[in-house]
């Protein structure tokens, strides 16, 4: 499957904004992240540049750049044991889109757990400045990569507009 233009465009933008410091990256990414989430809340699909891009694809692209450029040793750390906890049944999803939808729903519940993580963890303009945000998304990306391997699929084979 050919890489969708939205992925190519996001990669280009991420390469541009990651050329400076981590703080500059975060300050630039804040708008992209908020726009993705606002589109997802309004229409059920996140976007980049006005084009749909799935939850796992968007976050995979971002976490890959962030780790490569700023945090090469990033691990899930305490975010591997979230509240609410990750349900292993999620890993049994029969297709990538169902896996993406299920993990995204759980992801939202974790982000919105203000009692455990504070109100800023639910704000896409603020949570990117929190180390736990990156640890959490590293955990999610690890789950995604494991799901792909278990289903003998490569990242390039999924429909990035929905996964």
PyMOL CGO cylinders between C-alpha atoms (Angstrom):
from pymol import cmd
from pymol.cgo import CYLINDER

trace = [
    CYLINDER, 0.00, 0.00, 0.00, 1.33, 3.45, -0.86, 0.3, 1, 1, 1, 1, 1, 1,
    CYLINDER, 1.33, 3.45, -0.86, 1.84, 5.91, 1.97, 0.3, 1, 1, 1, 1, 1, 1,
    CYLINDER, 1.84, 5.91, 1.97, -1.09, 8.30, 2.11, 0.3, 1, 1, 1, 1, 1, 1,
    CYLINDER, -1.09, 8.30, 2.11, -0.24, 11.96, 1.40, 0.3, 1, 1, 1, 1, 1, 1,
    CYLINDER, -0.24, 11.96, 1.40, -1.42, 12.95, 4.88, 0.3, 1, 1, 1, 1, 1, 1,
    CYLINDER, -1.42, 12.95, 4.88, 1.41, 10.84, 6.36, 0.3, 1, 1, 1, 1, 1, 1,
    CYLINDER, 1.41, 10.84, 6.36, 3.98, 12.35, 4.01, 0.3, 1, 1, 1, 1, 1, 1,
    CYLINDER, 3.98, 12.35, 4.01, 2.76, 15.85, 4.83, 0.3, 1, 1, 1, 1, 1, 1,
    CYLINDER, 2.76, 15.85, 4.83, 2.81, 15.19, 8.57, 0.3, 1, 1, 1, 1, 1, 1,
    CYLINDER, 2.81, 15.19, 8.57, 6.33, 13.77, 8.36, 0.3, 1, 1, 1, 1, 1, 1,
    CYLINDER, 6.33, 13.77, 8.36, 7.49, 16.86, 6.51, 0.3, 1, 1, 1, 1, 1, 1,
    CYLINDER, 7.49, 16.86, 6.51, 5.94, 19.18, 9.10, 0.3, 1, 1, 1, 1, 1, 1,
    CYLINDER, 5.94, 19.18, 9.10, 7.36, 17.17, 12.00, 0.3, 1, 1, 1, 1, 1, 1,
    CYLINDER, 7.36, 17.17, 12.00, 10.83, 17.25, 10.43, 0.3, 1, 1, 1, 1, 1, 1,
    CYLINDER, 10.83, 17.25, 10.43, 10.58, 21.01, 10.13, 0.3, 1, 1, 1, 1, 1, 1,
    CYLINDER, 10.58, 21.01, 10.13, 9.40, 21.68, 13.68, 0.3, 1, 1, 1, 1, 1, 1,
    CYLINDER, 9.40, 21.68, 13.68, 11.87, 19.22, 15.22, 0.3, 1, 1, 1, 1, 1, 1,
    CYLINDER, 11.87, 19.22, 15.22, 14.87, 21.05, 13.76, 0.3, 1, 1, 1, 1, 1, 1,
    CYLINDER, 14.87, 21.05, 13.76, 15.16, 23.29, 16.83, 0.3, 1, 1, 1, 1, 1, 1,
    CYLINDER, 15.16, 23.29, 16.83, 15.00, 22.65, 20.54, 0.3, 1, 1, 1, 1, 1, 1,
    CYLINDER, 15.00, 22.65, 20.54, 12.56, 20.40, 22.33, 0.3, 1, 1, 1, 1, 1, 1,
    CYLINDER, 12.56, 20.40, 22.33, 10.75, 23.47, 23.67, 0.3, 1, 1, 1, 1, 1, 1,
    CYLINDER, 10.75, 23.47, 23.67, 10.41, 24.88, 20.15, 0.3, 1, 1, 1, 1, 1, 1,
    CYLINDER, 10.41, 24.88, 20.15, 9.08, 21.54, 18.94, 0.3, 1, 1, 1, 1, 1, 1,
    CYLINDER, 9.08, 21.54, 18.94, 6.49, 21.39, 21.71, 0.3, 1, 1, 1, 1, 1, 1,
    CYLINDER, 6.49, 21.39, 21.71, 5.43, 24.99, 21.16, 0.3, 1, 1, 1, 1, 1, 1,
    CYLINDER, 5.43, 24.99, 21.16, 4.91, 24.29, 17.44, 0.3, 1, 1, 1, 1, 1, 1,
    CYLINDER, 4.91, 24.29, 17.44, 3.34, 20.87, 17.93, 0.3, 1, 1, 1, 1, 1, 1,
    CYLINDER, 3.34, 20.87, 17.93, 0.80, 22.23, 20.43, 0.3, 1, 1, 1, 1, 1, 1,
    CYLINDER, 0.80, 22.23, 20.43, -1.39, 23.67, 17.65, 0.3, 1, 1, 1, 1, 1, 1,
    CYLINDER, -1.39, 23.67, 17.65, -1.13, 20.53, 15.49, 0.3, 1, 1, 1, 1, 1, 1,
    CYLINDER, -1.13, 20.53, 15.49, -2.06, 18.32, 18.44, 0.3, 1, 1, 1, 1, 1, 1,
    CYLINDER, -2.06, 18.32, 18.44, -4.98, 20.49, 19.50, 0.3, 1, 1, 1, 1, 1, 1,
    CYLINDER, -4.98, 20.49, 19.50, -6.30, 20.72, 15.93, 0.3, 1, 1, 1, 1, 1, 1,
    CYLINDER, -6.30, 20.72, 15.93, -6.17, 16.91, 15.55, 0.3, 1, 1, 1, 1, 1, 1,
    CYLINDER, -6.17, 16.91, 15.55, -8.13, 16.43, 18.77, 0.3, 1, 1, 1, 1, 1, 1,
    CYLINDER, -8.13, 16.43, 18.77, -10.68, 19.16, 18.05, 0.3, 1, 1, 1, 1, 1, 1,
    CYLINDER, -10.68, 19.16, 18.05, -11.41, 17.65, 14.62, 0.3, 1, 1, 1, 1, 1, 1,
    CYLINDER, -11.41, 17.65, 14.62, -11.71, 14.20, 16.21, 0.3, 1, 1, 1, 1, 1, 1,
    CYLINDER, -11.71, 14.20, 16.21, -14.17, 15.49, 18.81, 0.3, 1, 1, 1, 1, 1, 1,
    CYLINDER, -14.17, 15.49, 18.81, -16.30, 17.31, 16.25, 0.3, 1, 1, 1, 1, 1, 1,
    CYLINDER, -16.30, 17.31, 16.25, -16.39, 14.77, 13.43, 0.3, 1, 1, 1, 1, 1, 1,
    CYLINDER, -16.39, 14.77, 13.43, -15.08, 11.53, 14.92, 0.3, 1, 1, 1, 1, 1, 1,
    CYLINDER, -15.08, 11.53, 14.92, -11.90, 11.73, 12.81, 0.3, 1, 1, 1, 1, 1, 1,
    CYLINDER, -11.90, 11.73, 12.81, -8.70, 13.58, 13.61, 0.3, 1, 1, 1, 1, 1, 1,
    CYLINDER, -8.70, 13.58, 13.61, -7.09, 15.57, 10.83, 0.3, 1, 1, 1, 1, 1, 1,
    CYLINDER, -7.09, 15.57, 10.83, -3.80, 17.04, 9.75, 0.3, 1, 1, 1, 1, 1, 1,
    CYLINDER, -3.80, 17.04, 9.75, -3.88, 19.75, 7.12, 0.3, 1, 1, 1, 1, 1, 1,
    CYLINDER, -3.88, 19.75, 7.12, -7.61, 19.17, 6.81, 0.3, 1, 1, 1, 1, 1, 1,
    CYLINDER, -7.61, 19.17, 6.81, -7.12, 15.51, 5.80, 0.3, 1, 1, 1, 1, 1, 1,
    CYLINDER, -7.12, 15.51, 5.80, -8.17, 12.57, 7.98, 0.3, 1, 1, 1, 1, 1, 1,
    CYLINDER, -8.17, 12.57, 7.98, -5.46, 10.69, 9.83, 0.3, 1, 1, 1, 1, 1, 1,
    CYLINDER, -5.46, 10.69, 9.83, -6.14, 7.87, 12.26, 0.3, 1, 1, 1, 1, 1, 1,
    CYLINDER, -6.14, 7.87, 12.26, -5.38, 7.95, 15.95, 0.3, 1, 1, 1, 1, 1, 1,
    CYLINDER, -5.38, 7.95, 15.95, -2.57, 5.38, 15.94, 0.3, 1, 1, 1, 1, 1, 1,
    CYLINDER, -2.57, 5.38, 15.94, -0.96, 6.70, 12.76, 0.3, 1, 1, 1, 1, 1, 1,
    CYLINDER, -0.96, 6.70, 12.76, -0.96, 10.30, 13.98, 0.3, 1, 1, 1, 1, 1, 1,
    CYLINDER, -0.96, 10.30, 13.98, 0.51, 9.43, 17.35, 0.3, 1, 1, 1, 1, 1, 1,
    CYLINDER, 0.51, 9.43, 17.35, 2.99, 6.92, 15.89, 0.3, 1, 1, 1, 1, 1, 1,
    CYLINDER, 2.99, 6.92, 15.89, 4.42, 9.54, 13.56, 0.3, 1, 1, 1, 1, 1, 1,
    CYLINDER, 4.42, 9.54, 13.56, 4.71, 12.09, 16.36, 0.3, 1, 1, 1, 1, 1, 1,
    CYLINDER, 4.71, 12.09, 16.36, 6.18, 9.74, 18.97, 0.3, 1, 1, 1, 1, 1, 1,
    CYLINDER, 6.18, 9.74, 18.97, 8.71, 8.42, 16.44, 0.3, 1, 1, 1, 1, 1, 1,
    CYLINDER, 8.71, 8.42, 16.44, 10.05, 11.91, 15.74, 0.3, 1, 1, 1, 1, 1, 1,
    CYLINDER, 10.05, 11.91, 15.74, 9.98, 12.95, 19.40, 0.3, 1, 1, 1, 1, 1, 1,
    CYLINDER, 9.98, 12.95, 19.40, 11.93, 9.89, 20.51, 0.3, 1, 1, 1, 1, 1, 1,
    CYLINDER, 11.93, 9.89, 20.51, 14.44, 10.07, 17.66, 0.3, 1, 1, 1, 1, 1, 1,
    CYLINDER, 14.44, 10.07, 17.66, 15.11, 13.77, 18.12, 0.3, 1, 1, 1, 1, 1, 1,
    CYLINDER, 15.11, 13.77, 18.12, 14.68, 14.47, 21.82, 0.3, 1, 1, 1, 1, 1, 1,
    CYLINDER, 14.68, 14.47, 21.82, 14.22, 11.35, 24.00, 0.3, 1, 1, 1, 1, 1, 1,
    CYLINDER, 14.22, 11.35, 24.00, 15.98, 8.31, 22.51, 0.3, 1, 1, 1, 1, 1, 1,
    CYLINDER, 15.98, 8.31, 22.51, 15.70, 6.35, 25.76, 0.3, 1, 1, 1, 1, 1, 1,
    CYLINDER, 15.70, 6.35, 25.76, 12.02, 7.06, 26.36, 0.3, 1, 1, 1, 1, 1, 1,
    CYLINDER, 12.02, 7.06, 26.36, 10.16, 4.19, 28.02, 0.3, 1, 1, 1, 1, 1, 1,
    CYLINDER, 10.16, 4.19, 28.02, 6.54, 3.91, 29.16, 0.3, 1, 1, 1, 1, 1, 1,
    CYLINDER, 6.54, 3.91, 29.16, 7.66, 3.99, 32.77, 0.3, 1, 1, 1, 1, 1, 1,
    CYLINDER, 7.66, 3.99, 32.77, 4.75, 4.36, 35.21, 0.3, 1, 1, 1, 1, 1, 1,
    CYLINDER, 4.75, 4.36, 35.21, 2.33, 4.92, 32.32, 0.3, 1, 1, 1, 1, 1, 1,
    CYLINDER, 2.33, 4.92, 32.32, 2.49, 1.19, 31.59, 0.3, 1, 1, 1, 1, 1, 1,
    CYLINDER, 2.49, 1.19, 31.59, 0.15, 0.85, 34.59, 0.3, 1, 1, 1, 1, 1, 1,
    CYLINDER, 0.15, 0.85, 34.59, -2.56, 3.38, 33.91, 0.3, 1, 1, 1, 1, 1, 1,
    CYLINDER, -2.56, 3.38, 33.91, -5.87, 4.17, 35.47, 0.3, 1, 1, 1, 1, 1, 1,
    CYLINDER, -5.87, 4.17, 35.47, -8.10, 2.86, 34.09, 0.3, 1, 1, 1, 1, 1, 1,
    CYLINDER, -8.10, 2.86, 34.09, -5.90, -0.13, 33.33, 0.3, 1, 1, 1, 1, 1, 1,
    CYLINDER, -5.90, -0.13, 33.33, -5.19, -1.35, 29.82, 0.3, 1, 1, 1, 1, 1, 1,
    CYLINDER, -5.19, -1.35, 29.82, -7.36, -4.35, 28.99, 0.3, 1, 1, 1, 1, 1, 1,
    CYLINDER, -7.36, -4.35, 28.99, -5.42, -7.16, 27.34, 0.3, 1, 1, 1, 1, 1, 1,
    CYLINDER, -5.42, -7.16, 27.34, -8.56, -8.11, 25.38, 0.3, 1, 1, 1, 1, 1, 1,
    CYLINDER, -8.56, -8.11, 25.38, -7.77, -5.01, 23.28, 0.3, 1, 1, 1, 1, 1, 1,
    CYLINDER, -7.77, -5.01, 23.28, -4.87, -6.94, 21.77, 0.3, 1, 1, 1, 1, 1, 1,
    CYLINDER, -4.87, -6.94, 21.77, -7.33, -9.49, 20.38, 0.3, 1, 1, 1, 1, 1, 1,
    CYLINDER, -7.33, -9.49, 20.38, -8.99, -7.01, 18.02, 0.3, 1, 1, 1, 1, 1, 1,
    CYLINDER, -8.99, -7.01, 18.02, -9.32, -8.78, 14.65, 0.3, 1, 1, 1, 1, 1, 1,
    CYLINDER, -9.32, -8.78, 14.65, -8.36, -5.81, 12.46, 0.3, 1, 1, 1, 1, 1, 1,
    CYLINDER, -8.36, -5.81, 12.46, -6.28, -2.67, 12.72, 0.3, 1, 1, 1, 1, 1, 1,
    CYLINDER, -6.28, -2.67, 12.72, -9.21, -0.26, 12.62, 0.3, 1, 1, 1, 1, 1, 1,
    CYLINDER, -9.21, -0.26, 12.62, -10.99, -2.02, 15.50, 0.3, 1, 1, 1, 1, 1, 1,
    CYLINDER, -10.99, -2.02, 15.50, -7.73, -2.11, 17.47, 0.3, 1, 1, 1, 1, 1, 1,
    CYLINDER, -7.73, -2.11, 17.47, -7.24, 1.61, 16.84, 0.3, 1, 1, 1, 1, 1, 1,
    CYLINDER, -7.24, 1.61, 16.84, -10.80, 2.48, 17.85, 0.3, 1, 1, 1, 1, 1, 1,
    CYLINDER, -10.80, 2.48, 17.85, -10.62, 0.41, 21.03, 0.3, 1, 1, 1, 1, 1, 1,
    CYLINDER, -10.62, 0.41, 21.03, -7.27, 1.73, 22.18, 0.3, 1, 1, 1, 1, 1, 1,
    CYLINDER, -7.27, 1.73, 22.18, -8.32, 5.29, 21.35, 0.3, 1, 1, 1, 1, 1, 1,
    CYLINDER, -8.32, 5.29, 21.35, -11.39, 4.99, 23.58, 0.3, 1, 1, 1, 1, 1, 1,
    CYLINDER, -11.39, 4.99, 23.58, -9.29, 3.71, 26.47, 0.3, 1, 1, 1, 1, 1, 1,
    CYLINDER, -9.29, 3.71, 26.47, -6.69, 6.43, 25.77, 0.3, 1, 1, 1, 1, 1, 1,
    CYLINDER, -6.69, 6.43, 25.77, -9.38, 9.08, 26.17, 0.3, 1, 1, 1, 1, 1, 1,
    CYLINDER, -9.38, 9.08, 26.17, -10.48, 7.66, 29.51, 0.3, 1, 1, 1, 1, 1, 1,
    CYLINDER, -10.48, 7.66, 29.51, -6.90, 7.76, 30.81, 0.3, 1, 1, 1, 1, 1, 1,
    CYLINDER, -6.90, 7.76, 30.81, -6.38, 11.34, 29.62, 0.3, 1, 1, 1, 1, 1, 1,
    CYLINDER, -6.38, 11.34, 29.62, -9.64, 12.40, 31.27, 0.3, 1, 1, 1, 1, 1, 1,
    CYLINDER, -9.64, 12.40, 31.27, -8.81, 10.85, 34.65, 0.3, 1, 1, 1, 1, 1, 1,
    CYLINDER, -8.81, 10.85, 34.65, -8.25, 14.20, 36.37, 0.3, 1, 1, 1, 1, 1, 1,
    CYLINDER, -8.25, 14.20, 36.37, -8.33, 12.60, 39.82, 0.3, 1, 1, 1, 1, 1, 1,
    CYLINDER, -8.33, 12.60, 39.82, -5.20, 10.59, 38.99, 0.3, 1, 1, 1, 1, 1, 1,
    CYLINDER, -5.20, 10.59, 38.99, -3.36, 12.73, 36.42, 0.3, 1, 1, 1, 1, 1, 1,
    CYLINDER, -3.36, 12.73, 36.42, -4.66, 16.27, 36.95, 0.3, 1, 1, 1, 1, 1, 1,
    CYLINDER, -4.66, 16.27, 36.95, -6.82, 18.38, 34.63, 0.3, 1, 1, 1, 1, 1, 1,
    CYLINDER, -6.82, 18.38, 34.63, -3.96, 19.39, 32.31, 0.3, 1, 1, 1, 1, 1, 1,
    CYLINDER, -3.96, 19.39, 32.31, -3.51, 15.79, 31.18, 0.3, 1, 1, 1, 1, 1, 1,
    CYLINDER, -3.51, 15.79, 31.18, -6.81, 16.12, 29.30, 0.3, 1, 1, 1, 1, 1, 1,
    CYLINDER, -6.81, 16.12, 29.30, -5.82, 19.36, 27.55, 0.3, 1, 1, 1, 1, 1, 1,
    CYLINDER, -5.82, 19.36, 27.55, -4.02, 18.74, 24.21, 0.3, 1, 1, 1, 1, 1, 1,
    CYLINDER, -4.02, 18.74, 24.21, -2.42, 22.19, 24.41, 0.3, 1, 1, 1, 1, 1, 1,
    CYLINDER, -2.42, 22.19, 24.41, -0.91, 21.46, 27.84, 0.3, 1, 1, 1, 1, 1, 1,
    CYLINDER, -0.91, 21.46, 27.84, -0.39, 17.70, 28.18, 0.3, 1, 1, 1, 1, 1, 1,
    CYLINDER, -0.39, 17.70, 28.18, 2.40, 17.57, 25.59, 0.3, 1, 1, 1, 1, 1, 1,
    CYLINDER, 2.40, 17.57, 25.59, 4.60, 19.42, 28.10, 0.3, 1, 1, 1, 1, 1, 1,
    CYLINDER, 4.60, 19.42, 28.10, 4.17, 16.60, 30.62, 0.3, 1, 1, 1, 1, 1, 1,
    CYLINDER, 4.17, 16.60, 30.62, 6.68, 13.71, 30.59, 0.3, 1, 1, 1, 1, 1, 1,
    CYLINDER, 6.68, 13.71, 30.59, 3.85, 11.27, 31.37, 0.3, 1, 1, 1, 1, 1, 1,
    CYLINDER, 3.85, 11.27, 31.37, 2.18, 12.24, 28.05, 0.3, 1, 1, 1, 1, 1, 1,
    CYLINDER, 2.18, 12.24, 28.05, 5.17, 10.95, 26.10, 0.3, 1, 1, 1, 1, 1, 1,
    CYLINDER, 5.17, 10.95, 26.10, 5.51, 7.86, 28.32, 0.3, 1, 1, 1, 1, 1, 1,
    CYLINDER, 5.51, 7.86, 28.32, 1.81, 7.10, 27.81, 0.3, 1, 1, 1, 1, 1, 1,
    CYLINDER, 1.81, 7.10, 27.81, 2.05, 7.45, 24.05, 0.3, 1, 1, 1, 1, 1, 1,
    CYLINDER, 2.05, 7.45, 24.05, 5.20, 5.33, 24.00, 0.3, 1, 1, 1, 1, 1, 1,
    CYLINDER, 5.20, 5.33, 24.00, 3.17, 2.63, 25.76, 0.3, 1, 1, 1, 1, 1, 1,
    CYLINDER, 3.17, 2.63, 25.76, 0.39, 2.96, 23.17, 0.3, 1, 1, 1, 1, 1, 1,
    CYLINDER, 0.39, 2.96, 23.17, 2.85, 2.84, 20.28, 0.3, 1, 1, 1, 1, 1, 1,
    CYLINDER, 2.85, 2.84, 20.28, 4.48, -0.26, 21.77, 0.3, 1, 1, 1, 1, 1, 1,
    CYLINDER, 4.48, -0.26, 21.77, 1.03, -1.90, 21.90, 0.3, 1, 1, 1, 1, 1, 1,
    CYLINDER, 1.03, -1.90, 21.90, 0.40, -0.89, 18.29, 0.3, 1, 1, 1, 1, 1, 1,
    CYLINDER, 0.40, -0.89, 18.29, 3.73, -2.32, 17.11, 0.3, 1, 1, 1, 1, 1, 1,
    CYLINDER, 3.73, -2.32, 17.11, 3.04, -5.54, 19.04, 0.3, 1, 1, 1, 1, 1, 1,
    CYLINDER, 3.04, -5.54, 19.04, -0.44, -5.80, 17.52, 0.3, 1, 1, 1, 1, 1, 1,
    CYLINDER, -0.44, -5.80, 17.52, 0.99, -5.35, 14.03, 0.3, 1, 1, 1, 1, 1, 1,
    CYLINDER, 0.99, -5.35, 14.03, 3.63, -8.04, 14.62, 0.3, 1, 1, 1, 1, 1, 1,
    CYLINDER, 3.63, -8.04, 14.62, 1.10, -10.46, 16.10, 0.3, 1, 1, 1, 1, 1, 1,
    CYLINDER, 1.10, -10.46, 16.10, -1.11, -9.99, 13.03, 0.3, 1, 1, 1, 1, 1, 1,
    CYLINDER, -1.11, -9.99, 13.03, 1.79, -10.16, 10.59, 0.3, 1, 1, 1, 1, 1, 1,
    CYLINDER, 1.79, -10.16, 10.59, 1.16, -6.67, 9.29, 0.3, 1, 1, 1, 1, 1, 1,
    CYLINDER, 1.16, -6.67, 9.29, 3.53, -3.82, 8.72, 0.3, 1, 1, 1, 1, 1, 1,
    CYLINDER, 3.53, -3.82, 8.72, 2.86, -0.21, 9.56, 0.3, 1, 1, 1, 1, 1, 1,
    CYLINDER, 2.86, -0.21, 9.56, 2.93, 0.61, 5.85, 0.3, 1, 1, 1, 1, 1, 1,
    CYLINDER, 2.93, 0.61, 5.85, 0.05, -1.80, 5.20, 0.3, 1, 1, 1, 1, 1, 1,
    CYLINDER, 0.05, -1.80, 5.20, -2.58, -0.07, 7.35, 0.3, 1, 1, 1, 1, 1, 1,
    CYLINDER, -2.58, -0.07, 7.35, -4.99, 2.59, 6.14, 0.3, 1, 1, 1, 1, 1, 1,
    CYLINDER, -4.99, 2.59, 6.14, -3.53, 5.64, 7.89, 0.3, 1, 1, 1, 1, 1, 1,
    CYLINDER, -3.53, 5.64, 7.89, -6.66, 7.67, 7.30, 0.3, 1, 1, 1, 1, 1, 1,
    CYLINDER, -6.66, 7.67, 7.30, -8.54, 5.51, 9.83, 0.3, 1, 1, 1, 1, 1, 1,
    CYLINDER, -8.54, 5.51, 9.83, -5.92, 3.65, 11.91, 0.3, 1, 1, 1, 1, 1, 1,
]
cmd.load_cgo(trace, "trace")
